[in-house]
Structures are given as structure tokens and as C-alpha cells.
Amino acid sequence: MIFRRNYSWSDLQNDLLAGVTVAAISLPQAMAYALIAGVDPRFGLYSAIVVTLVASVFGSSSHLINGPTNAVSLVVFSALAFFDPEARFDAYQGMFLLGIMVGAVQILIAVFKLGDLTRYISESVVLGFMTGAGFLVALGQVGNLVGLRDKGTGHMHVLYRFWLTVTQDAHVDPRAVGIGTGTIVLAVALRSVARKYRLPQVDMLVTLIATTWIATSLGWSQPGAAGKAALAVVGNVPATLPKPHIPEIQFWWIREMSGSVLAIACLGLLEALAISKSIAHETRQTLDFNRQCLAEGLANLTGGFFQCLPGSGSLTRSAINFQAGAVSRMSGIFAAGSVAIVLVLFAPLMRYVPRAALAGLLMVTASRLVDWKRLRSALGASGYDASLVALTAFAAVFISVEFSILIGVGVSILLFVPRAARLRGAELIVSEDRVVRDRLPSDPDCTGMIIFDFEGELFFGASPELDGHFAGLERRVRDEGIRCIVLRVKGTSNPDMVCMERFRHFIQGMERRGVFVLLCGVRPDFGRVMKNMRFGEVLPDSRVFREEPTLYSSTQKAVRHGYDLMGDADCEHCARLQVSEAAHDLYYQV
């Protein structure tokens, strides 16, 4: 339900105020993000209506605001780069098709309940992507900021296109520089004032109106005698609402955009779920991640049939929505409605907006796209995090922005597998005060019993380390005459066939040598694999001690039974403990 059960008139007022506040920031952002994607600004405005509306109706989070976003728009630009720059109609049709494909993938993710898998994408990968994306956004707006016309084609690398733009017949327009830098200074100053005095964060809208008014007053954004304005402007935005439209489909477009579809779908869900979880941490709202994935998919799928730019959850607009006092998803519906009303009433005025002003806003947005505090933390936390951030950012800038996050995820998996495969092995000992603990160098030698503790993942990647531990135990049996080995497996998880075969072979080898092997701390998953692999043929059930929530742990029981099996111990350490135990009612602690 969109409304809470106790939804009141006061809640409605709060949602309406929050929705109007969000709309104020959505208008300039929607146009700016459309320019990042390389498409007409009206498609960004359509997205701020349709995508925002649909996601708010079907979503789970009470405060998440969907629509065009910086990162997704940048990937859309890269996805449409194979179109000829002059074939704008085809590029627009391709963008609508892209939205439909992204929506379909996200809906499938929701149907198969894979939404929770996004939590396995490292935060360091996201930070690296945002860093690279922010750099590319700023780089892509340098031409508009100083009045240069973009050079090159979409098939060229963004860095090469930038080089062509600033070197080939480059004549900087002082008027564009003045409007662009003035926009940056004014936007930063107004945001500082808004935060200091806790005012509504409409700084971007006020900045855009102010700079547009200045340019118009000076006659820079009005058509001259030749019908062309002195400054490049956004152009005409039709005062119409988005209409149903079935995009043209060419199957070779699908082939070209398929990789970008997966990148946008994953990135969009990652953005939306991360923002939802962040706000829910403050509000204590219970989220349904798969339902939110479904809402993201429905929003993009519907948007593709209404000429919309693909979108996702917006950090900026969601934070403003929360801070403005929104209490339900009605705030998103009000935000979409407010953008629609402004589009119908004031669209003709948008033709006076200078591109340099939007470029200035995007420069500010690019700097805010990076969470500098968390970026510093990630770079200083560990070499693992720092390498993921650096590699993902490098891939975004120098390889491909739409594949950078996939590259980052792939590398994080490659780096994680060796870490996950580390199987810790440590020898334990029964101390003189009868406590089972890690063996210290100062502890006396024990040639009767070895208590060995395993901790980690027991999957095939850990088998070399497991072999190394077993080889060490076999060497001590041969050299020291060990009579009993207690293997503690309480700290292991996810045992597979490869590692369990190693356990079976080791037990068989020790049995042939006349060495008693006992297993303790056996959890249900370990026990199931033992049963499936017929461990009972090589290890009596009396030597298997399952983990139970009792006063005496399985390790205690295993150690006691080991002493019983050995009988009179030749080892001085074991003999002393056995005599002590006979004299007193003793117990062991782990």
C-alpha cells in the first residue's frame, strides 16, 4: 500500500511539501542528466515524471525517489555511442529500447529473487565507479563550459574526443566561461547557505533561474538576426506530457547494447538498494529488496514506452525527500506530478537556458558524485579495497564506463577467492589448569595426543592448505609416535566433496598406522556430507562428537574419550593430566 494505515491529513501535507521540494531539484537535474546521456533534455524530464511515478507506486522504500541519475546517464551515453552522431532519431529509438531491455532484466532479477545478490558487490567497486564516472562527467562538460563545440564521434574514446575538442579549431567564448564559472560559484555558495541556515535545498534550481535570467538580460541566450543565440542554449522543450510510443526495433541494436543492458540493470539496482538501505537505517523501515527490484524494472520498462531516459534511485533527491519530511511513497507521486505541471506551464521558457549554465551545474554534481570521506577511508583501509577502487576507476576512464563496474566485480571475486580459500589450522593443547586452548611455544611437548583446530571454508579452493595441514600431522605421527588425533571442525563451513575426501583419506591412513582419529565440533552440514560420503565405513560413530548446546562441549567429550582410548599414556604431559583427572572431578573448557 502507498498509504500507511494511520495516514493522516498532516502526513499528506508533509508528502506534498517534500514532493514539491524534490521537483525543484528534479527539473534542472533531469535536463542536465539528459545532456550527459547525449539526448534531448525533454527525455530527462519525461523520466522525472514516468519513472519516478511508477517506481513510487510499486516500490518498497517510503523515501526513495527514482528518475534519471548521473551514473546511469553516463552509461547510457556510452551504450549509444555506436550510433552516428547525425542519426539522432535512431539514437533516441535505441535509448527507448535500452530502457525496455533494462527493465526486463531487472524484473527477471526480482522474479527469481536475486535482489539480495547485489550485496556481494563491494562498496569499494561502487566508490571506484563513482570516482571514474565523476571524472568523466566533468571532462565531458568542459566544452560546454567554455563554449567549444564537441568534436569526434561516439565511436571514439572519450579522452580522444576531449583532446579533439580542446585542440581542433578551439575558440573559447568568454561569455560561456563567465556563465559557467558563475553558475559553479553561485551553486556552491547557495548550498553552503542552505545547509548553514537549514533552508530547503533548491540551490540548483535557483542557480539555474538566476544564470538564465542574467544571460537573457544581456541578450546572450536570445536568437539574433541570424536566428542563432550568442550562447548555445538547451533549445525548445515541447510543453507536452510524455505520450505512449512503441520504439523502433532493429536486432543488431540489441546485440550492440546487450552488455550495457546488464551493466545498467545491475548499477541501477545497486544504486536504488544502497540508497534505500541507507535511509531505512535511519527510519527503521523494513524493506522488501525483491519488491524494490521489481519496481525498478517496471519503472524502466514503462519508461521505455513513454520516451524516457532509463533511471534509478537518486541519492540527492531521495536525501532531500527524507530531509523535507516525507512519510510515504506519495511524496514521489507528488514530485512526478509537480514536474509534469511545470513542464506543461513553463516549458517554453526552457529554451533560454544556456548550456554553459547546465555544464556548470554538472561540474558541481560531478564533484558531489564522489563521497570523498568514504573514498579516503577505502583507500586507507587495506590494499584490497584500495586496489578495487583504483582498478574500477581506471577501467571507467580508460576502458569503458558501462563495463567498469562489471570489471570491478570480476576482480573483487578473483581477489576474494584466494582469501576465502585460506583454511586456518592451529594446534590446541590441554593446559595444566585443564583448559583447552591454543598451544603456546612455552607449553610442554605432548607426544600422546594432538588436538588440531580447523577454521575456514572447506571448499575445493582450500584443499591445498588442507593437504599441507594433514601432511604436517602425518609427519608428527611418524616422528613423535602420536597415538591419538582430535580434529576440531566447529569453525569450518560449506564442506564439499574435494575437502571431505581429504578427511576420509587422512582418517584411513591414520587407522592403518594404529592412530585413533576423533572428529569433534561436527555441525549439521558437515555431518550430512559425512553421511552422504559413507564416513561410517572408516570412522566409528563413537569417535564423532557432534556440536550440541550442552554444558560439556563436543571438544571436551572428544578429549576425554581420546584419553580413554589411549589407556596408560607414555607421554609425561598426558599422564599428569590423566592422574589429575582421576583424583578430581575435572572438566575441560574450550
C-alpha positions as CSV (number, residue, x, y, z in Angstrom):
1,M,0.0,0.0,0.0
2,I,1.2,3.5,-0.8
3,F,-0.5,5.0,2.3
4,R,0.3,3.9,5.8
5,R,-2.7,2.5,7.8
6,N,-2.8,5.6,10.0
7,Y,-2.1,8.0,7.2
8,S,-3.4,11.5,8.2
9,W,-4.0,14.9,6.7
10,S,-0.8,16.1,8.3
11,D,1.1,13.2,6.6
12,L,-0.4,14.3,3.2
13,Q,0.8,17.8,3.7
14,N,4.3,16.6,4.6
15,D,4.4,14.4,1.5
16,L,3.1,17.2,-0.7
17,L,5.8,19.7,0.6
18,A,8.5,17.1,0.2
19,G,7.3,16.2,-3.3
20,V,7.3,19.9,-4.4
21,T,10.8,20.3,-2.9
22,V,12.1,17.2,-4.8
23,A,10.6,18.5,-8.0
24,A,12.5,21.8,-7.7
25,I,15.8,19.8,-7.8
26,S,14.5,17.3,-10.4
27,L,13.9,19.9,-13.1
28,P,17.5,21.0,-13.6
29,Q,18.9,17.6,-12.8
30,A,16.7,15.9,-15.4
31,M,17.8,18.2,-18.2
32,A,21.4,18.0,-17.2
33,Y,21.4,14.2,-17.0
34,A,19.8,14.0,-20.4
35,L,22.7,16.1,-21.8
36,I,25.1,13.6,-20.1
37,A,23.4,10.8,-22.0
38,G,23.7,12.8,-25.2
39,V,19.9,13.1,-25.8
40,D,17.3,15.8,-25.8
41,P,16.6,17.3,-22.4
42,R,12.9,16.6,-22.7
43,F,13.6,12.9,-22.3
44,G,15.2,13.5,-18.9
45,L,12.1,15.5,-17.9
46,Y,9.8,12.7,-19.1
47,S,11.9,10.3,-17.0
48,A,11.4,12.5,-13.9
49,I,7.7,12.1,-14.4
50,V,7.1,8.5,-15.6
51,V,10.0,6.6,-14.0
52,T,9.5,8.5,-10.7
53,L,5.8,7.8,-10.7
54,V,5.9,4.1,-11.5
55,A,8.7,3.4,-9.0
56,S,6.9,5.2,-6.2
57,V,3.7,3.3,-6.8
58,F,5.3,-0.2,-6.8
59,G,8.3,0.4,-4.6
60,S,9.1,-0.7,-1.1
61,S,11.0,2.3,0.3
62,S,9.0,5.2,1.6
63,H,11.6,7.8,0.7
64,L,13.4,6.5,-2.4
65,I,13.0,8.8,-5.4
66,N,13.7,7.4,-8.8
67,G,14.4,9.0,-12.1
68,P,17.4,10.0,-14.2
69,T,20.7,9.7,-12.4
70,N,24.2,10.8,-13.1
71,A,25.9,7.4,-13.2
72,V,23.2,5.7,-15.3
73,S,23.1,8.5,-17.8
74,L,26.8,8.2,-18.3
75,V,26.5,4.5,-19.1
76,V,23.6,5.3,-21.4
77,F,25.8,7.7,-23.3
78,S,28.4,5.0,-23.7
79,A,25.8,2.5,-24.7
80,L,24.5,4.7,-27.5
81,A,28.0,5.6,-28.8
82,F,27.7,3.2,-31.7
83,F,25.0,5.4,-33.4
84,D,26.1,8.0,-35.9
85,P,26.1,11.5,-34.3
86,E,23.8,12.7,-37.0
87,A,21.3,9.8,-36.6
88,R,19.6,11.4,-33.6
89,F,16.2,9.7,-34.4
90,D,17.9,6.2,-34.3
91,A,19.8,7.1,-31.1
92,Y,16.5,8.1,-29.4
93,Q,14.8,4.9,-30.5
94,G,17.8,2.9,-29.3
95,M,17.6,4.6,-25.9
96,F,13.9,3.8,-25.5
97,L,14.7,0.1,-26.5
98,L,17.5,0.2,-24.0
99,G,15.1,1.2,-21.2
100,I,12.8,-1.6,-22.0
101,M,15.6,-4.2,-22.0
102,V,17.0,-2.9,-18.7
103,G,13.5,-3.0,-17.2
104,A,13.0,-6.6,-18.4
105,V,16.3,-7.7,-16.9
106,Q,15.5,-6.1,-13.5
107,I,12.1,-7.7,-13.5
108,L,13.7,-11.1,-14.1
109,I,16.1,-10.4,-11.2
110,A,13.1,-9.7,-9.0
111,V,11.1,-12.8,-10.2
112,F,14.0,-15.1,-9.4
113,K,14.5,-13.3,-6.1
114,L,18.1,-12.3,-6.8
115,G,17.9,-8.8,-5.4
116,D,19.9,-9.8,-2.3
117,L,22.9,-10.7,-4.5
118,T,23.6,-7.0,-5.0
119,R,25.1,-7.0,-1.5
120,Y,28.0,-9.1,-2.8
121,I,29.1,-6.1,-5.0
122,S,31.9,-4.5,-2.9
123,E,31.4,-0.9,-1.8
124,S,35.0,-0.3,-3.0
125,V,33.8,-1.2,-6.5
126,V,31.0,1.4,-6.3
127,L,33.3,4.1,-5.0
128,G,35.7,3.4,-7.8
129,F,33.0,3.6,-10.4
130,M,31.6,6.8,-8.9
131,T,35.1,8.3,-8.9
132,G,35.7,7.4,-12.6
133,A,32.1,8.5,-13.5
134,G,32.5,11.8,-11.8
135,F,35.8,12.5,-13.6
136,L,34.2,11.6,-17.0
137,V,31.1,13.8,-16.3
138,A,33.3,16.8,-15.5
139,L,35.6,16.1,-18.5
140,G,32.6,15.8,-20.9
141,Q,31.3,19.2,-19.9
142,V,34.5,21.2,-20.4
143,G,33.4,22.0,-24.0
144,N,30.0,23.4,-23.0
145,L,31.6,25.3,-20.1
146,V,33.9,27.3,-22.3
147,G,31.8,27.5,-25.4
148,L,33.5,24.8,-27.5
149,R,31.7,22.5,-29.9
150,D,32.3,18.8,-29.2
151,K,34.5,17.1,-31.8
152,G,34.8,13.5,-32.8
153,T,32.2,10.7,-33.0
154,G,30.7,8.3,-30.5
155,H,32.9,5.5,-31.7
156,M,36.0,7.4,-30.4
157,H,37.2,7.1,-26.8
158,V,36.1,9.9,-24.5
159,L,39.6,11.0,-23.8
160,Y,40.4,11.3,-27.5
161,R,37.2,13.2,-28.1
162,F,38.1,15.6,-25.4
163,W,41.6,16.1,-26.9
164,L,40.0,16.9,-30.3
165,T,37.5,19.3,-28.7
166,V,40.2,21.4,-27.0
167,T,42.8,21.3,-29.7
168,Q,40.9,21.5,-33.1
169,D,39.9,25.0,-34.0
170,A,39.1,25.8,-30.4
171,H,37.9,29.3,-29.7
172,V,36.9,29.8,-26.1
173,D,33.8,32.0,-25.7
174,P,34.3,34.4,-22.7
175,R,30.6,34.7,-22.3
176,A,30.2,30.9,-21.8
177,V,33.1,30.9,-19.4
178,G,31.5,33.7,-17.4
179,I,28.1,32.0,-17.2
180,G,29.6,28.6,-16.5
181,T,32.0,29.6,-13.7
182,G,29.4,32.0,-12.3
183,T,27.0,29.0,-12.1
184,I,29.6,26.9,-10.2
185,V,30.3,29.7,-7.7
186,L,26.7,30.5,-7.1
187,A,25.6,26.8,-6.7
188,V,28.4,26.2,-4.2
189,A,27.6,29.4,-2.3
190,L,23.8,28.7,-2.2
191,R,24.3,25.1,-1.0
192,S,26.5,26.4,1.8
193,V,23.9,28.9,2.9
194,A,21.1,26.4,2.7
195,R,23.0,24.0,4.9
196,K,24.0,26.7,7.4
197,Y,20.5,28.0,7.9
198,R,18.7,24.7,7.2
199,L,16.8,26.1,4.3
200,P,15.2,23.9,1.5
201,Q,17.9,22.7,-0.8
202,V,16.7,24.3,-4.0
203,D,20.1,25.8,-4.7
204,M,20.4,24.2,-8.2
205,L,17.0,25.4,-9.3
206,V,17.7,29.0,-8.0
207,T,21.1,29.0,-9.6
208,L,19.7,27.9,-13.0
209,I,17.0,30.5,-12.9
210,A,19.4,33.2,-11.9
211,T,22.1,32.5,-14.6
212,T,19.4,32.0,-17.2
213,W,17.9,35.4,-16.3
214,I,21.4,37.1,-16.5
215,A,22.1,35.5,-19.9
216,T,18.7,36.6,-21.2
217,S,19.0,40.1,-19.8
218,L,22.4,40.5,-21.6
219,G,20.8,39.2,-24.8
220,W,23.2,36.2,-24.9
221,S,20.5,33.5,-25.0
222,Q,18.0,35.1,-27.3
223,P,18.1,34.5,-31.1
224,G,19.9,37.3,-33.0
225,A,19.4,38.5,-36.5
226,A,20.6,35.2,-38.0
227,G,18.2,33.3,-35.7
228,K,21.0,32.0,-33.6
229,A,21.8,32.9,-30.0
230,A,25.2,34.1,-28.9
231,L,25.4,31.3,-26.4
232,A,24.5,27.7,-27.1
233,V,21.1,27.0,-25.4
234,V,19.1,23.9,-24.4
235,G,16.6,24.6,-27.2
236,N,12.9,24.1,-27.5
237,V,11.2,21.8,-25.0
238,P,7.7,21.0,-26.1
239,A,5.0,21.8,-23.5
240,T,3.5,18.3,-23.6
241,L,3.4,15.3,-21.3
242,P,5.1,12.0,-22.4
243,K,2.9,10.0,-24.7
244,P,2.9,6.3,-25.3
245,H,5.4,5.3,-28.0
246,I,6.5,1.9,-29.3
247,P,10.2,2.2,-30.2
248,E,11.6,1.0,-33.4
249,I,13.5,-2.2,-33.0
250,Q,16.5,-3.4,-35.0
251,F,18.0,-6.6,-33.8
252,W,21.6,-5.5,-34.4
253,W,21.0,-2.7,-31.9
254,I,20.1,-5.4,-29.3
255,R,23.4,-7.1,-29.9
256,E,25.4,-3.8,-29.6
257,M,23.6,-2.8,-26.4
258,S,23.4,-6.2,-24.6
259,G,26.5,-5.7,-22.4
260,S,25.4,-2.2,-21.4
261,V,21.9,-3.5,-20.5
262,L,23.4,-5.8,-17.9
263,A,25.7,-3.0,-16.6
264,I,22.8,-0.5,-16.3
265,A,20.5,-3.1,-14.7
266,C,23.0,-4.0,-12.0
267,L,24.2,-0.5,-11.4
268,G,20.6,0.8,-11.2
269,L,19.6,-1.8,-8.7
270,L,22.8,-1.3,-6.7
271,E,22.1,2.5,-6.5
272,A,18.5,2.1,-5.5
273,L,19.0,-0.6,-2.9
274,A,22.0,1.1,-1.4
275,I,20.1,4.4,-1.0
276,S,17.0,2.6,0.3
277,K,19.1,0.7,2.9
278,S,20.9,3.9,4.0
279,I,17.7,5.8,4.7
280,A,15.9,2.8,6.2
281,H,18.8,2.6,8.7
282,E,17.6,6.0,10.0
283,T,13.8,5.3,9.8
284,R,13.9,1.6,10.9
285,Q,11.7,0.8,7.9
286,T,11.6,-2.9,6.9
287,L,12.4,-3.2,3.2
288,D,11.5,-5.8,0.6
289,F,14.5,-5.8,-1.7
290,N,13.0,-8.0,-4.4
291,R,9.9,-5.8,-4.5
292,Q,12.1,-2.8,-4.9
293,C,13.9,-4.6,-7.8
294,L,10.5,-5.2,-9.4
295,A,9.6,-1.6,-9.0
296,E,12.9,-0.5,-10.7
297,G,12.2,-2.9,-13.5
298,L,8.6,-1.8,-14.0
299,A,9.6,1.9,-14.0
300,N,12.3,1.4,-16.7
301,L,10.1,-0.9,-18.7
302,T,7.2,1.6,-18.6
303,G,9.5,4.5,-19.3
304,G,10.8,2.8,-22.4
305,F,7.3,3.0,-23.9
306,F,6.9,6.7,-22.8
307,Q,10.1,8.1,-24.4
308,C,12.0,8.2,-21.1
309,L,15.7,8.1,-20.2
310,P,16.5,5.0,-18.1
311,G,16.8,5.8,-14.5
312,S,17.4,4.5,-11.0
313,G,17.2,5.7,-7.4
314,S,18.7,9.2,-6.9
315,L,20.8,9.8,-3.8
316,T,20.4,13.6,-4.0
317,R,16.6,13.6,-4.5
318,S,16.0,10.8,-2.0
319,A,18.0,12.5,0.7
320,I,16.1,15.8,0.1
321,N,12.8,13.9,0.2
322,F,13.7,12.4,3.5
323,Q,15.0,15.6,5.0
324,A,11.9,17.5,3.8
325,G,9.7,15.3,6.0
326,A,8.2,12.8,3.6
327,V,6.4,9.9,5.3
328,S,5.2,7.7,2.4
329,R,5.7,6.9,-1.3
330,M,3.0,9.6,-2.0
331,S,5.9,12.1,-1.9
332,G,7.3,10.6,-5.1
333,I,3.9,10.7,-6.8
334,F,3.6,14.4,-5.8
335,A,7.2,15.0,-7.2
336,A,6.3,13.5,-10.5
337,G,3.1,15.5,-10.7
338,S,4.9,18.7,-9.9
339,V,7.4,18.2,-12.7
340,A,4.5,17.5,-15.1
341,I,2.7,20.7,-14.1
342,V,5.9,22.8,-14.6
343,L,6.6,21.1,-17.9
344,V,3.2,22.0,-19.3
345,L,3.1,25.6,-18.0
346,F,6.7,26.7,-18.3
347,A,8.4,24.5,-21.0
348,P,8.7,27.5,-23.5
349,L,11.0,29.3,-21.0
350,M,13.5,26.4,-21.0
351,R,14.7,27.4,-24.5
352,Y,16.6,30.3,-22.8
353,V,18.7,28.0,-20.6
354,P,22.4,28.3,-21.6
355,R,24.2,25.0,-22.0
356,A,27.1,26.6,-20.1
357,A,24.9,27.0,-17.1
358,L,23.9,23.3,-17.2
359,A,27.6,22.4,-17.7
360,G,28.4,24.4,-14.5
361,L,25.7,22.5,-12.6
362,L,27.1,19.2,-13.9
363,M,30.6,20.2,-12.8
364,V,29.3,20.7,-9.3
365,T,27.3,17.5,-9.5
366,A,30.3,15.6,-10.6
367,S,32.3,16.7,-7.5
368,R,29.3,15.7,-5.3
369,L,29.0,12.3,-7.1
370,V,32.1,11.1,-5.2
371,D,31.8,10.5,-1.4
372,W,35.3,11.9,-0.6
373,K,35.2,10.9,3.0
374,R,34.4,7.2,2.2
375,L,36.8,7.3,-0.7
376,R,39.6,8.3,1.7
377,S,38.5,5.5,4.1
378,A,38.5,2.9,1.3
379,L,42.0,3.9,0.1
380,G,43.4,3.8,3.6
381,A,41.6,0.7,4.8
382,S,43.5,-2.0,3.1
383,G,45.4,-2.9,-0.1
384,Y,42.4,-5.0,-1.2
385,D,40.0,-2.0,-1.0
386,A,42.5,0.5,-2.5
387,S,43.2,-1.8,-5.5
388,L,39.5,-2.3,-6.2
389,V,38.8,1.5,-6.1
390,A,41.8,2.3,-8.3
391,L,41.2,-0.5,-10.8
392,T,37.4,0.2,-11.2
393,A,38.1,4.0,-11.6
394,F,40.8,3.2,-14.1
395,A,38.5,0.9,-16.1
396,A,35.8,3.6,-16.1
397,V,38.1,6.2,-17.6
398,F,40.3,4.3,-19.9
399,I,38.3,1.2,-20.9
400,S,34.5,1.5,-20.8
401,V,32.3,3.1,-18.2
402,E,29.5,0.6,-18.7
403,F,31.8,-2.4,-18.2
404,S,33.9,-0.8,-15.4
405,I,31.6,-2.0,-12.6
406,L,31.5,-5.5,-14.1
407,I,35.3,-5.5,-14.3
408,G,35.4,-4.3,-10.7
409,V,33.1,-7.1,-9.6
410,G,35.1,-9.7,-11.5
411,V,38.4,-8.6,-10.0
412,S,36.8,-8.5,-6.5
413,I,35.8,-12.1,-6.9
414,L,39.2,-13.1,-8.2
415,L,40.8,-11.3,-5.2
416,F,38.3,-12.8,-2.7
417,V,38.6,-16.4,-3.7
418,P,42.2,-16.8,-2.5
419,R,41.3,-15.1,0.7
420,A,38.2,-17.3,1.2
421,A,40.3,-20.4,0.4
422,R,42.6,-19.8,3.4
423,L,42.0,-22.6,5.9
424,R,43.4,-21.8,9.3
425,G,44.9,-24.6,11.2
426,A,46.0,-24.3,14.8
427,E,47.2,-26.8,17.4
428,L,45.3,-26.8,20.7
429,I,46.5,-28.2,24.0
430,V,45.1,-29.2,27.4
431,S,46.9,-26.9,29.8
432,E,47.8,-27.8,33.3
433,D,44.7,-26.0,34.6
434,R,42.7,-28.3,32.3
435,V,41.7,-25.6,29.7
436,V,41.7,-26.4,26.0
437,R,43.4,-23.5,24.3
438,D,45.9,-22.6,21.5
439,R,49.3,-24.1,22.1
440,L,52.0,-21.7,23.1
441,P,55.7,-22.0,22.4
442,S,56.3,-22.4,26.2
443,D,53.9,-25.3,26.6
444,P,55.4,-28.7,27.3
445,D,55.7,-31.2,24.4
446,C,52.8,-33.7,24.1
447,T,53.7,-37.0,22.2
448,G,50.4,-38.8,23.0
449,M,47.6,-36.6,21.6
450,I,47.3,-33.9,19.1
451,I,44.2,-31.6,19.2
452,F,44.1,-29.7,15.9
453,D,41.5,-27.0,15.1
454,F,40.4,-26.1,11.6
455,E,38.7,-22.8,10.8
456,G,37.5,-21.6,7.4
457,E,35.8,-22.6,4.2
458,L,36.1,-26.3,3.3
459,F,35.6,-25.9,-0.4
460,F,37.9,-27.2,-3.2
461,G,40.0,-24.0,-3.2
462,A,41.1,-24.7,0.3
463,S,42.3,-28.3,-0.5
464,P,46.0,-27.4,-0.9
465,E,46.1,-25.9,2.5
466,L,44.2,-28.8,4.0
467,D,46.7,-31.2,2.4
468,G,49.5,-29.2,4.0
469,H,48.0,-29.4,7.5
470,F,47.4,-33.2,7.1
471,A,51.0,-33.7,5.8
472,G,52.3,-31.9,9.0
473,L,50.2,-34.2,11.2
474,E,51.4,-37.3,9.4
475,R,55.0,-36.2,9.9
476,R,54.5,-35.7,13.6
477,V,52.8,-39.1,13.9
478,R,55.8,-40.7,12.2
479,D,58.5,-38.7,14.1
480,E,56.9,-38.4,17.6
481,G,54.8,-41.6,17.9
482,I,51.5,-39.8,18.3
483,R,48.7,-42.2,19.3
484,C,45.5,-40.1,19.1
485,I,44.4,-37.1,16.9
486,V,41.4,-35.0,17.7
487,L,40.3,-32.9,14.7
488,R,38.1,-30.0,15.7
489,V,35.9,-28.7,12.8
490,K,33.5,-26.4,14.6
491,G,34.9,-23.4,12.8
492,T,34.5,-24.8,9.3
493,S,31.7,-24.3,6.8
494,N,30.4,-25.3,3.4
495,P,32.3,-28.6,3.1
496,D,32.4,-30.1,-0.4
497,M,33.4,-33.4,-1.9
498,V,37.1,-32.5,-2.6
499,C,37.9,-31.5,1.0
500,M,35.8,-34.2,2.6
501,E,37.7,-36.8,0.5
502,R,40.9,-35.4,2.0
503,F,39.5,-36.0,5.5
504,R,38.5,-39.6,4.6
505,H,41.9,-40.4,3.2
506,F,43.6,-39.0,6.2
507,I,41.5,-41.0,8.6
508,Q,42.1,-44.2,6.6
509,G,45.8,-43.6,6.6
510,M,45.9,-43.0,10.4
511,E,43.8,-46.1,11.0
512,R,46.4,-48.2,9.1
513,R,49.1,-46.8,11.4
514,G,47.0,-47.6,14.5
515,V,46.3,-44.0,15.4
516,F,42.9,-43.1,16.8
517,V,41.2,-40.2,15.0
518,L,38.3,-38.4,16.5
519,L,36.1,-35.6,15.0
520,C,34.6,-33.0,17.3
521,G,32.5,-29.8,16.7
522,V,30.7,-31.6,13.9
523,R,27.9,-29.3,12.7
524,P,24.9,-30.5,10.7
525,D,26.2,-29.5,7.3
526,F,29.5,-31.4,8.0
527,G,27.6,-34.3,9.3
528,R,25.3,-34.5,6.3
529,V,28.3,-34.7,3.9
530,M,29.9,-37.3,6.1
531,K,26.8,-39.4,5.9
532,N,26.5,-39.0,2.1
533,M,30.1,-40.0,1.7
534,R,29.8,-43.0,4.0
535,F,32.3,-41.9,6.6
536,G,30.9,-44.6,8.9
537,E,32.9,-47.2,6.9
538,V,36.2,-45.7,8.1
539,L,35.3,-43.9,11.3
540,P,33.1,-45.4,14.0
541,D,30.2,-43.2,15.2
542,S,31.6,-43.4,18.7
543,R,34.5,-41.2,17.6
544,V,32.3,-38.5,16.0
545,F,31.2,-35.8,18.5
546,R,28.5,-33.5,17.2
547,E,28.2,-29.9,18.3
548,E,25.4,-29.6,20.8
549,P,24.3,-26.8,23.1
550,T,25.1,-28.7,26.3
551,L,27.3,-27.9,29.3
552,Y,30.1,-30.2,28.2
553,S,31.2,-29.3,24.7
554,S,32.0,-31.8,22.0
555,T,35.7,-31.0,22.3
556,Q,35.6,-31.9,26.0
557,K,34.0,-35.2,25.3
558,A,36.4,-36.0,22.4
559,V,39.5,-35.2,24.6
560,R,38.1,-37.4,27.4
561,H,37.3,-40.2,25.0
562,G,40.8,-39.9,23.5
563,Y,42.4,-40.4,26.8
564,D,40.2,-43.5,27.4
565,L,41.3,-45.0,24.0
566,M,45.0,-44.4,24.7
567,G,44.8,-46.0,28.1
568,D,48.1,-45.5,30.1
569,A,49.9,-42.7,28.4
570,D,53.7,-42.8,27.7
571,C,53.6,-39.0,27.3
572,E,54.5,-37.3,30.6
573,H,52.1,-34.4,29.8
574,C,49.2,-36.7,29.2
575,A,50.0,-39.0,32.2
576,R,50.0,-36.0,34.5
577,L,46.6,-34.9,33.2
578,Q,45.1,-38.4,33.5
579,V,46.3,-38.8,37.1
580,S,44.9,-35.4,37.9
581,E,41.6,-36.2,36.4
582,A,41.3,-39.5,38.3
583,A,41.8,-37.6,41.6
584,H,39.3,-34.9,40.9
585,D,36.0,-34.3,39.1
586,L,37.6,-32.3,36.3
587,Y,36.2,-30.7,33.1
588,Y,37.6,-29.0,30.1
589,Q,36.7,-25.6,28.6
590,V,37.3,-24.5,25.0
